[in-house]
Amino acid sequence: MHPALLWLGRLAGIAGAVLMGVGAFVRLSGSFWLWGFQVGTLMLAGIGGMVLACLCFLILLVERAGKP
């Protein structure tokens, strides 16, 4: 379970950061829509991905702290 959580956290964090970066770039260029989605929706999905990554890493840290 530990390697799966670690990789899920890494992938979710990278995907979230990429979505946030794309959303910020498109919004700063003056557009509100990308791929049929509002840019704010893409940025919220990026935030969700990074929160998922943080929760995966938190679970790993808590499980490791409980072991002597």
C-alpha positions as CSV (number, residue, x, y, z in Angstrom):
1,M,0.0,0.0,0.0
2,H,2.9,2.4,0.7
3,P,4.3,2.4,-2.8
4,A,0.9,2.8,-4.3
5,L,0.1,5.8,-2.1
6,L,3.5,7.3,-2.8
7,W,3.1,7.1,-6.5
8,L,-0.5,8.2,-6.4
9,G,0.6,11.3,-4.4
10,R,3.4,12.0,-6.9
11,L,1.2,11.7,-9.9
12,A,-1.6,13.7,-8.4
13,G,0.7,16.5,-7.4
14,I,2.4,16.6,-10.8
15,A,-1.0,16.6,-12.6
16,G,-2.4,19.3,-10.3
17,A,0.6,21.5,-10.8
18,V,0.4,21.1,-14.6
19,L,-3.3,21.9,-14.6
20,M,-2.7,25.0,-12.4
21,G,0.2,26.2,-14.6
22,V,-1.8,25.7,-17.8
23,G,-4.8,27.4,-16.3
24,A,-2.8,30.4,-15.0
25,F,-1.0,30.8,-18.3
26,V,-4.2,30.7,-20.3
27,R,-5.9,33.1,-17.9
28,L,-3.0,35.5,-18.0
29,S,-3.0,35.5,-21.8
30,G,-6.6,36.8,-21.7
31,S,-8.7,33.8,-22.4
32,F,-11.5,32.4,-20.2
33,W,-12.0,29.1,-22.0
34,L,-9.7,26.2,-22.9
35,W,-10.6,22.7,-24.3
36,G,-14.3,23.5,-23.7
37,F,-13.8,24.2,-20.0
38,Q,-13.6,27.5,-18.1
39,V,-10.1,28.2,-17.0
40,G,-11.3,28.5,-13.4
41,T,-12.6,24.9,-13.6
42,L,-9.2,23.7,-14.7
43,M,-7.5,25.6,-11.9
44,L,-9.9,24.0,-9.4
45,A,-9.1,20.6,-10.7
46,G,-5.5,21.4,-10.2
47,I,-6.1,22.4,-6.6
48,G,-8.0,19.1,-6.1
49,G,-5.1,17.1,-7.5
50,M,-2.6,18.9,-5.2
51,V,-4.9,18.3,-2.2
52,L,-5.1,14.6,-3.1
53,A,-1.3,14.5,-3.2
54,C,-1.0,16.2,0.2
55,L,-3.5,13.7,1.7
56,C,-1.6,10.7,0.3
57,F,1.6,12.0,1.7
58,L,0.0,12.8,5.0
59,I,-1.3,9.2,5.3
60,L,2.2,7.9,4.6
61,L,3.8,10.2,7.2
62,V,1.2,9.2,9.9
63,E,1.7,5.5,9.2
64,R,5.5,5.8,9.4
65,A,5.4,7.9,12.6
66,G,3.4,5.2,14.4
67,K,6.1,2.6,13.8
68,P,9.0,2.4,16.4
